[in-house]
Amino acid sequence: MIPGIQQLAYILATVLFIFSLHWMNDPKTARRSVMAGAVAMLVAILATWIDPHIIHHGWIILAIVIGFVVGVPLSRVPLTAVPQRTALSHAFGGAAAGLVGTAKYFLWLGEGPENLTTFRMIAIIAEIILGYLTFTGSLMAAGKLQEVRWIPQRPVVYPFQNVINIGLLVVAIVLGALLVMYPAEPWSGMAFLAIIGLSLIFGVLFIIPIGGADMPTVISILNSYAGLSAVAMGFVLDNKLLIIAGALDGSSGLILSIIMCKAMNRSFVNVLFGAFGQVKAAVAKGEQKVYKQESIEGAVQFLEQANSVVIIPGYGMAVAQAQHRTRELYDQLTKRGITVKFAIHPVAGRMPGHMNVLLAEADIPYSALVEIDEINADMPQCDVALVVGANDVVNPAARHDKSTPIYGMPIIDADRAKMVLAIKRSKNPGFAGIDNELYFKDNTWMLFGDAKAVIGDLAKQLSGGGMGH
């Protein structure tokens, strides 16, 4: 009976995994999606655990306890830390796949070379290469996102970088091909360990030339790699559900990566090898660029006199955790009959959907969130564009300056609004390492400071009355 129960449980888990992905398409069903995924994983674990061949239950219970001890604190992170938390999850998944592949290889090698069939060896080699490069690559991505001191935030480039990176991967693949043909030779164990070492190194070198602006795409790619390593692990363990779950994870990560690249009008090759985010030396010009600053009181007057306001959130809003203050400002403006919309750029922030998640946490109506294509048509009629910590996604240089790394990237046309109020922590450039032309436009006024404090002051001033509307 147990095999029949297992298969039925695996079918149920598969259905739940599929619905979990489907429900993630809409914020209204996102919570249901998370619950469906968690239940599916629980069903999968329990269905696998009841297999009579599993006898070391104590080790499994110990692993689960350790997982809870580590996982529960990691789940209690602010939304600003969710991208690096996601990267850590990918690292754990990659490490698990790599360790399982390593254990299986040496176990089967000890039991007899006949166990190391061509199919098994191909699956193991794919598993360890993808698993270990995902492990170190995800750790590096998490470190960049967390701004760990000893991990450079900007891209690190050096001569022949791409040749070296691709060369490491090619050597690992060649060694893997040799192991597939000769899995039990005296040198096979050392070759296997060499593949692990090359994969770990490649994961680090794969991430260091990539800047923060590309992190949303990189996280999606790493998600895809983690899924593919799980597929290979499913073949190694002969577990159909693991193959299905890994394929869903890998394909969804790949699709999301393609969407993110399209949003930046860039190719996979450019993201992975373009060193996007290098700080470019400023070109000396005849006149010094000057910001025009505005006071809170002046900004409030502009907002009170507006008929339509478009709020453009970015990573600065996430860092300041200003989403709840933004909701207060939204309420104060709409009370005056002002039409308020939120312009959502798909790569704003540091993970796909970052701004949507933040605004949903503050209970801002989803109907007020407008995607880039739709909102750009309305920008010339917008009275005030309020930029909250966004930078590269509103930089007009993307439309005309071929020398910038963001050239060709679709942007929100904030500069075409009648007036722009830009909230920014400092005068430093964004992730792309270039100045934002928007901030020097005649119709732009700067509000320097922490986004949470500035928006809180705006909302407070509006709630206290004023000119009215």
GUROTI-155183 format. One record per residue (C-alpha): x, y, z. Coordinates in nm, 2 decimals. Each point is the difference from the previous one (the first is absolute). Layout:
BEGIN
      c1      c2      c3
       X       Y       Z
...
END
This chain:
BEGIN
      c1      c2      c3
    0.00    0.00    0.00
    0.28    0.24    0.08
    0.12    0.04   -0.37
   -0.36    0.08   -0.10
   -0.04    0.26    0.28
    0.33    0.16   -0.10
   -0.10    0.04   -0.36
   -0.34    0.15    0.09
    0.18    0.24    0.24
    0.25    0.09   -0.27
   -0.28    0.08   -0.24
   -0.18    0.21    0.26
    0.33    0.19    0.07
    0.06    0.05   -0.37
   -0.35    0.15   -0.05
    0.06    0.23    0.30
    0.34    0.11   -0.13
   -0.15    0.09   -0.33
   -0.29    0.20    0.16
    0.25    0.17    0.23
    0.18    0.14   -0.31
   -0.33    0.09   -0.16
   -0.13    0.18    0.31
    0.32    0.20    0.02
   -0.11    0.19   -0.31
   -0.25    0.22    0.20
    0.07    0.18    0.34
   -0.36   -0.10    0.10
    0.09   -0.37   -0.01
    0.37    0.03    0.10
   -0.06   -0.11    0.36
   -0.19   -0.30   -0.13
    0.29   -0.07   -0.22
    0.25   -0.01    0.29
   -0.22   -0.23    0.20
   -0.05   -0.23   -0.30
    0.37   -0.02   -0.05
    0.07   -0.07    0.37
   -0.27   -0.27    0.02
    0.13   -0.16   -0.32
    0.35   -0.02    0.15
   -0.13   -0.15    0.32
   -0.19   -0.26   -0.19
    0.31   -0.08   -0.20
    0.22   -0.04    0.30
   -0.25   -0.22    0.19
   -0.07   -0.22   -0.31
    0.37   -0.05   -0.04
    0.06   -0.06    0.37
   -0.24   -0.30    0.02
    0.21   -0.20   -0.25
    0.10   -0.32    0.19
    0.35    0.03   -0.14
    0.06    0.30    0.22
    0.12   -0.12    0.34
    0.22    0.28    0.15
   -0.30    0.21    0.13
    0.21    0.16    0.27
    0.23    0.18   -0.25
   -0.30    0.12   -0.19
   -0.16    0.14    0.31
    0.33    0.17    0.10
    0.03    0.16   -0.35
   -0.36    0.13    0.03
    0.07    0.15    0.34
    0.31    0.17   -0.13
   -0.20    0.13   -0.29
   -0.25    0.15    0.23
    0.27    0.16    0.22
    0.16    0.16   -0.30
   -0.31    0.07   -0.21
   -0.23    0.17    0.25
    0.24    0.29    0.08
    0.07    0.03   -0.38
   -0.37    0.04   -0.06
   -0.03    0.30    0.22
    0.18    0.25   -0.22
   -0.12    0.34   -0.11
   -0.13    0.02   -0.36
    0.32    0.19   -0.10
    0.19   -0.32    0.09
   -0.22   -0.24   -0.20
    0.22    0.00   -0.31
    0.31   -0.11    0.19
   -0.22   -0.24    0.20
   -0.11   -0.15   -0.33
    0.36   -0.03   -0.12
    0.08   -0.19    0.32
   -0.28   -0.24   -0.07
    0.15   -0.06   -0.35
    0.33   -0.06    0.17
   -0.14   -0.26    0.23
   -0.18   -0.18   -0.29
    0.32    0.00   -0.21
    0.20   -0.13    0.29
   -0.25   -0.28    0.07
    0.01   -0.11   -0.36
    0.38    0.01   -0.01
    0.04   -0.20    0.32
   -0.26   -0.26   -0.11
    0.18   -0.05   -0.33
    0.34   -0.03    0.18
   -0.13   -0.25    0.25
   -0.17   -0.21   -0.27
    0.31   -0.01   -0.22
    0.23   -0.13    0.28
   -0.27   -0.23    0.14
   -0.05   -0.17   -0.34
    0.37    0.00   -0.07
    0.06   -0.19    0.32
   -0.28   -0.25   -0.07
    0.14   -0.08   -0.35
    0.08    0.18   -0.33
   -0.30   -0.17   -0.16
   -0.22    0.24    0.19
    0.15    0.30   -0.17
   -0.19   -0.03   -0.33
    0.03    0.26   -0.27
   -0.35    0.15    0.08
    0.08    0.02    0.37
    0.33    0.17   -0.06
   -0.14    0.26   -0.23
   -0.27    0.08    0.26
    0.26    0.02    0.28
    0.24    0.22   -0.20
   -0.28    0.24   -0.09
   -0.12    0.00    0.36
    0.34    0.08    0.16
    0.09    0.27   -0.26
   -0.33    0.18    0.02
   -0.04   -0.06    0.38
    0.34    0.13    0.11
    0.02    0.30   -0.24
   -0.35    0.09    0.12
    0.12   -0.03    0.36
    0.30    0.24   -0.02
   -0.17    0.23   -0.26
   -0.30    0.04    0.22
    0.21    0.07    0.31
    0.19    0.27   -0.20
   -0.33    0.15   -0.12
   -0.14    0.00    0.36
    0.32    0.17    0.11
   -0.02    0.27   -0.26
   -0.37    0.07    0.08
    0.08    0.01    0.37
    0.29    0.23   -0.07
    0.25   -0.22    0.19
    0.32    0.21    0.04
    0.24   -0.24   -0.16
   -0.21   -0.07   -0.30
    0.02    0.28   -0.26
   -0.34    0.14   -0.10
    0.11    0.13   -0.34
    0.11   -0.24   -0.27
    0.35   -0.13    0.03
    0.17   -0.03   -0.35
    0.34   -0.11   -0.10
    0.17   -0.10   -0.33
   -0.12   -0.32   -0.17
   -0.27   -0.03    0.26
   -0.26   -0.16   -0.23
    0.26   -0.23   -0.15
    0.11   -0.12    0.35
   -0.36   -0.05    0.12
   -0.11   -0.19   -0.31
    0.33   -0.20    0.01
   -0.07   -0.12    0.35
   -0.34   -0.12   -0.09
    0.13   -0.17   -0.32
    0.27   -0.18    0.20
   -0.26   -0.12    0.25
   -0.23   -0.13   -0.28
    0.29   -0.17   -0.17
    0.10   -0.17    0.33
   -0.36   -0.10    0.04
   -0.01   -0.16   -0.35
    0.31   -0.20    0.09
   -0.16   -0.12    0.32
   -0.31   -0.10   -0.19
    0.22   -0.22   -0.22
    0.24   -0.12    0.28
   -0.19    0.03    0.33
    0.22   -0.24    0.20
    0.36    0.06   -0.10
    0.26    0.07    0.27
    0.00    0.37   -0.09
   -0.38    0.03   -0.01
   -0.04    0.10    0.36
    0.24    0.29   -0.04
   -0.16    0.11   -0.32
   -0.34    0.00    0.17
    0.14    0.22    0.28
    0.16    0.23   -0.26
   -0.34    0.05   -0.17
   -0.14    0.10    0.34
    0.28    0.25    0.06
   -0.04    0.15   -0.35
   -0.37    0.03    0.04
    0.04    0.17    0.34
    0.25    0.25   -0.15
   -0.21    0.06   -0.31
   -0.30    0.09    0.22
    0.21    0.28    0.17
    0.15    0.13   -0.33
   -0.34   -0.02   -0.17
   -0.15    0.26    0.25
    0.29    0.25    0.07
   -0.02    0.17   -0.35
   -0.38    0.06    0.05
   -0.12    0.33    0.15
   -0.29    0.06    0.23
   -0.23    0.12   -0.28
    0.00   -0.35   -0.15
   -0.06   -0.18    0.33
   -0.38   -0.06   -0.07
    0.09   -0.18   -0.31
    0.29   -0.19    0.16
   -0.22   -0.12    0.28
   -0.24   -0.14   -0.26
    0.28   -0.17   -0.19
    0.13   -0.15    0.32
   -0.35   -0.12    0.08
    0.00   -0.17   -0.34
    0.33   -0.17    0.07
   -0.12   -0.12    0.34
   -0.30   -0.15   -0.17
    0.20   -0.17   -0.27
    0.24   -0.15    0.27
   -0.31   -0.13    0.17
   -0.11   -0.17   -0.32
    0.34   -0.17   -0.03
   -0.03   -0.10    0.37
   -0.34   -0.15   -0.08
    0.15   -0.22   -0.27
    0.28   -0.10    0.24
   -0.24   -0.10    0.27
   -0.26   -0.13   -0.24
   -0.26    0.23    0.15
   -0.26    0.11   -0.26
   -0.15    0.28    0.22
    0.35    0.15    0.05
    0.04    0.01   -0.38
   -0.34    0.17   -0.04
    0.05    0.25    0.28
    0.35    0.08   -0.13
   -0.12    0.05   -0.35
   -0.28    0.23    0.11
    0.26    0.20    0.21
    0.25    0.01   -0.28
   -0.24    0.09   -0.28
   -0.17    0.27    0.20
    0.33    0.15    0.10
    0.11    0.00   -0.37
   -0.32    0.16   -0.11
    0.03    0.27    0.27
    0.36    0.07   -0.10
   -0.11    0.05   -0.36
   -0.28    0.24    0.11
    0.26    0.19    0.21
    0.25    0.02   -0.29
   -0.28    0.13   -0.23
   -0.09    0.26    0.26
    0.36    0.13   -0.02
    0.02   -0.05   -0.37
    0.30   -0.21    0.05
    0.11   -0.36   -0.09
    0.11   -0.28    0.23
    0.35    0.03   -0.13
    0.01    0.37    0.08
   -0.13   -0.06    0.35
    0.25   -0.28    0.07
    0.30    0.15   -0.17
   -0.06    0.37   -0.04
    0.12    0.11    0.35
   -0.30    0.23    0.02
    0.04    0.25    0.28
    0.36    0.11   -0.04
    0.05    0.35    0.12
    0.10    0.22   -0.29
    0.23    0.29    0.04
   -0.19    0.33   -0.03
    0.06    0.20   -0.31
    0.12    0.35    0.07
   -0.25    0.25   -0.14
    0.00    0.38   -0.03
   -0.28    0.04    0.25
   -0.05   -0.17    0.34
   -0.33   -0.19    0.04
   -0.21    0.15    0.28
   -0.29   -0.16    0.18
   -0.30    0.22    0.09
   -0.12   -0.08    0.35
   -0.35    0.05    0.14
   -0.13    0.02    0.35
   -0.27   -0.22    0.15
   -0.24    0.30    0.01
    0.07    0.08   -0.37
   -0.05   -0.36   -0.10
   -0.33   -0.02    0.19
   -0.13    0.30   -0.19
    0.09   -0.16   -0.33
   -0.18   -0.32    0.10
   -0.31    0.19    0.13
   -0.04    0.18   -0.33
    0.03   -0.32   -0.21
   -0.29   -0.18   -0.16
    0.21   -0.31   -0.07
    0.31   -0.14    0.18
    0.20   -0.30   -0.11
    0.22   -0.16    0.27
    0.31   -0.18   -0.13
    0.14   -0.23    0.27
    0.36   -0.14   -0.01
    0.25   -0.17    0.22
    0.04    0.31    0.21
   -0.36   -0.05    0.12
    0.09   -0.36    0.09
    0.31    0.09    0.19
   -0.18    0.27    0.20
   -0.30   -0.24    0.05
   -0.21    0.29   -0.10
   -0.30   -0.19   -0.15
   -0.23    0.07    0.30
    0.08    0.37   -0.01
   -0.07   -0.02   -0.37
   -0.34   -0.14    0.07
   -0.06    0.29    0.24
    0.09    0.25   -0.28
   -0.22   -0.19   -0.24
   -0.29    0.03    0.24
    0.05    0.37    0.06
    0.02    0.07   -0.38
   -0.30   -0.21   -0.09
   -0.21    0.17    0.28
    0.05    0.33   -0.20
   -0.13   -0.16   -0.31
    0.34   -0.03   -0.16
    0.05   -0.30   -0.23
    0.30   -0.20    0.12
    0.16   -0.28   -0.19
    0.32   -0.20    0.06
    0.23   -0.06   -0.30
    0.16   -0.35    0.03
    0.32   -0.08   -0.18
    0.06   -0.37   -0.02
    0.37    0.03    0.11
   -0.05    0.27    0.27
    0.16   -0.13    0.32
    0.20   -0.31    0.03
   -0.23   -0.28   -0.08
   -0.28   -0.06   -0.25
   -0.32    0.15    0.13
    0.18    0.18    0.29
   -0.21    0.31   -0.02
   -0.33   -0.19   -0.03
    0.09   -0.20    0.32
    0.08    0.32    0.19
   -0.31    0.19   -0.10
   -0.22   -0.31    0.06
    0.14   -0.01    0.35
   -0.13    0.35    0.06
   -0.34   -0.10   -0.14
    0.02    0.24   -0.29
   -0.28   -0.10   -0.24
    0.13   -0.22   -0.28
   -0.21    0.20   -0.25
    0.22    0.30    0.07
    0.31   -0.18   -0.12
    0.07    0.06   -0.37
    0.25   -0.17   -0.22
    0.26    0.19   -0.20
   -0.16   -0.01   -0.34
   -0.33    0.12    0.12
    0.12    0.27    0.23
    0.24    0.16   -0.25
   -0.30    0.09   -0.22
   -0.13    0.20    0.29
    0.32    0.18    0.11
   -0.04    0.31   -0.22
   -0.34    0.07    0.17
    0.15   -0.07    0.35
    0.02    0.32    0.22
    0.26   -0.14    0.24
    0.22   -0.31   -0.03
    0.13   -0.09    0.35
    0.31   -0.21   -0.03
    0.06   -0.19    0.32
    0.36   -0.14    0.00
   -0.01   -0.11   -0.36
    0.30    0.07   -0.22
    0.10   -0.18   -0.31
   -0.35   -0.10   -0.09
   -0.09    0.37   -0.05
    0.32    0.12   -0.16
   -0.07    0.16   -0.34
    0.36   -0.08   -0.11
   -0.13   -0.35   -0.07
   -0.19    0.14   -0.30
    0.29    0.18   -0.18
    0.34   -0.04    0.16
    0.17   -0.30   -0.17
    0.30    0.03    0.23
   -0.19   -0.10    0.31
   -0.06   -0.36    0.12
   -0.37    0.06    0.02
   -0.04    0.11   -0.36
   -0.31   -0.16   -0.15
   -0.15   -0.10    0.33
   -0.37    0.09    0.02
   -0.05    0.27    0.26
   -0.29    0.17    0.17
   -0.03    0.34   -0.17
    0.00    0.21    0.32
    0.17    0.28   -0.18
   -0.31    0.05   -0.22
   -0.22    0.09    0.29
   -0.07    0.37    0.06
    0.20   -0.01    0.32
    0.23   -0.25    0.17
    0.06   -0.03    0.38
    0.29   -0.24    0.06
    0.08   -0.14    0.34
    0.35   -0.13    0.03
    0.23   -0.09    0.29
    0.32    0.15   -0.15
    0.15    0.13   -0.32
    0.17   -0.34   -0.08
   -0.08   -0.17   -0.33
   -0.23   -0.30   -0.02
    0.10   -0.37   -0.06
    0.10    0.08   -0.36
    0.27    0.24    0.13
   -0.12    0.30   -0.21
   -0.16    0.34    0.09
   -0.37    0.02   -0.05
   -0.09    0.27   -0.26
   -0.35    0.03    0.15
    0.14    0.17    0.31
    0.14    0.29   -0.20
   -0.31    0.07   -0.21
   -0.16    0.34    0.02
   -0.33   -0.16    0.13
    0.17   -0.21    0.27
    0.03    0.09    0.37
    0.20   -0.21    0.24
   -0.10   -0.10    0.35
    0.31   -0.14    0.16
   -0.04   -0.23    0.30
   -0.12   -0.33    0.12
   -0.31   -0.10   -0.19
   -0.19   -0.10    0.31
    0.06    0.33    0.17
   -0.06    0.22   -0.31
   -0.33   -0.18   -0.09
   -0.11    0.00    0.36
    0.06    0.38    0.01
   -0.20    0.05   -0.32
   -0.29   -0.21    0.13
    0.00    0.19    0.33
    0.00    0.34   -0.17
   -0.29   -0.11   -0.22
   -0.20   -0.14    0.29
    0.04    0.33    0.18
   -0.19    0.19   -0.26
    0.16    0.26   -0.23
   -0.13    0.15   -0.32
   -0.25   -0.28   -0.07
   -0.11   -0.12   -0.33
END
